[in-house]
Amino acid sequence: MTSPRKKARIHWGEEGSSGKQKGVSALQKQREQLPIAKGKEALIREISDNNVIILLGETGSGKTTQVPQYILESGMADTGIIAVTQPRRVAATSLAARVAAEQGVAVGGLVGYSVRFDEACSANTRIKYVSDGMLVRELLSDPLLSRYSVIVVDEAHERTLRTDFLIANLKTIQEKRNGANDVKGKRAASNLNPLKIVIMSATLDAEKFSRFYNHARVLYVKGRQHSVQIYHTAVSQTDYVDAALRTFFQIHTDKPPGDVLIFLPGQEDIESLDKSIKLYARRLPEERMSVVVCPMYASLPPTQQARIFSPTPPNTRKCILSTNIAETSITIPGIRYVIDTGKCKEKRYLSKDTGGGFDTLLTRDITKSSAMQRAGRAGREGPGFCFRLYTEDAFTSMALSAEPEIRRCSLTQSLLQLKCLGQDLEAVEFMDRPNVEAIYSALKTLWLLSALDNAKNLTPLGRQMASFPVEPYLARIILASREHGCASEVIDIVSLISSSSNPFVDISDQRDAIADARRKFRHPSGDHMTMLNALRSYQDVATTENKSGRKEWCRQHFVNERTFVEALKIRDQLRLTCGRLGMDWRTTRADNDEAILRCFVAGLVQQSAFLQPDGSYKQTIGQAAVKIHPGSILCEKKVPAIIYDELVYTSQIYARGVSSVPKSFFTAVTPSSKQS
Ligand SMILES: Nc1ncnc2c1ncn2[C@@H]1O[C@H](COP(=O)(O)OP(=O)(O)OP(=O)(O)O)[C@@H](O)[C@H]1O
């Protein structure tokens, strides 16, 4: 490997900069200097006079942090809570911390947040940053969202399935709460607390949103606080990881202090760049600033994600390697340089016709919207720089925004939630209609899980499934444990599956050593029971060992302590839901593996494959040939039938989280009326 300085330099073309630099000191002064502050009075007036406002403003103009505070301070929302939705949990939690600091209060008081499996709110909370999924969940228990007087839908351009679900439902909720004929005015026929809706983004097709909300008023916030100088490569870069490496060291050797944020598509690229940067950084002359690398991706446990916000030590340059999880809404203190590879991973439903029948992540070029959001992460605290690893022509020819998730992802969970609200996917007025095939597939999945009956009506079991804060198939597994008397074991395993990362560390070149270290957890049936054994062993260790003893035990056994800690929290939530449904989560049949696996078959009936005469596995529902993932303890085995937690699509389709089950289990869960 050559030294970073010897690698070919990348040549950049400069783009005109905009905006002006302003000094910042105290938080209040910063607030006053935000571009949005100039329009505060007008903004409050417009929100007060209109039921729906579409608000566009450049990244960093102050929308997300200031608009909720303006609404609060105006007294407009005195009858309820102000909710601000975010597509990503890290944005919700970090924004709550920032706005609480601006208000001079602790998080969880006046300003709080609510994300899946984590909440900091109290009876005093008036501004609540909430993940879009959590607000959808609240709809199920409060279909008119009556606790809220203003709902701000932020980063609406991302068009996540849950945001689209909210946008559709908010329209009808507002009609009910404000009175059906009340398009512009204030309170009309209804006795309910009226609702105001604010839709926000920096990069939005404002006209489309406006039309959807009966030609709602569109407002623009002009300007950004700090300039961001954008550079494009002079020629296109085929190896974006290598180009990012070279650009990072160009910045590190040539540019003044300031942290660097690099956008990459996924975990694999992040891990590879992490290694290369560390390797090269060690070779730098001692007098140069040192480098600290922080990875950031969705499956990293929240405590590890939080490292990106911690202050950079003196004489050090922090380099954050992130997926698009850090693309919108968040301000990472210290970031002055952004490197944008121009790539992202996009969730897409692979249809059964093409051998799929599942959601998978595919690498693709980003959109203009994403490029602008990424550049916007620099220049939050002072002027910034964005290095795009693609040409200006490539930027010009990018699509404006991504295809909405509703057109490309599995609709199973949304359909179940709509059914609980007495609605049908076909009948709801969405901004963009879902595909017929995706609707059909979701109906079929829910029917196979017994959440819907033959007439597509919600069953009592389906309603119970929707109460759990997990995917329908996992909820089905938990509910099946009622019949089999093994709720305790099943909830433990489901908690581990629902955690943000795998409990087992998988290092491809150490698989033999890892298998050896974990031998005592191994269960012949496969990964589910093995996970349970590992969790139970960890709990034993946790009661006898101190912190460093636990850490050492986890290191020796190649297991991820953070996953166990997170799983135990999730377990509390799942047990609470069981309690609310009158289900006893204490039932146990630790000696009966068969009972536990039967529960998993009830939920994973579609996620199963049978061994073929040629030694491959073929999906029982769907056409794809699947391989057992090399990280699974069953990877070397040939068993007649498998169930799995997920399929991952790389060079081949791999099943992950695999257990072996007798074929006879499948006929038991599939009533004779159900045929694939
Ligand atoms: N956690 C933080 N630490 C330091 N400064 C912050 C923080 N959060 C916000 N700010 C400051 O407030 C400014 C406005 O942030 P805000 O999130 O409200 O902007 P926005 O218009 O919503 O941008 P975006 O569309 O990118 O989310 C930032 O540019 C930054 O200067």
The ligand as a Gaussian input file, in Angstrom:
#p B3LYP/6-31G(d) Opt

LIG

0 1
 N      -26.861000      19.729000      18.286000
 C      -26.462000      20.911000      17.803000
 N      -25.251000      21.411000      18.114000
 C      -24.821000      22.597000      17.619000
 N      -25.571000      23.361000      16.805000
 C      -26.780000      22.943000      16.479000
 C      -27.305000      21.676000      16.949000
 N      -28.523000      21.514000      16.435000
 C      -28.764000      22.610000      15.674000
 N      -27.735000      23.457000      15.703000
 C      -27.624000      24.741000      15.002000
 O      -28.920000      25.144000      14.560000
 C      -28.924000      25.267000      13.141000
 C      -30.301000      24.937000      12.627000
 O      -30.579000      23.551000      12.792000
 P      -31.971000      22.956000      12.323000
 O      -31.876000      21.479000      12.519000
 O      -33.083000      23.661000      12.985000
 O      -31.968000      23.332000      10.777000
 P      -32.928000      22.824000       9.614000
 O      -33.339000      24.026000       8.831000
 O      -34.007000      21.991000      10.159000
 O      -31.938000      21.994000       8.739000
 P      -32.089000      20.492000       8.145000
 O      -33.077000      20.575000       7.039000
 O      -30.724000      20.222000       7.676000
 O      -32.512000      19.627000       9.268000
 C      -27.793000      24.368000      12.663000
 O      -27.294000      24.739000      11.416000
 C      -26.757000      24.596000      13.757000
 O      -26.099000      25.818000      13.535000

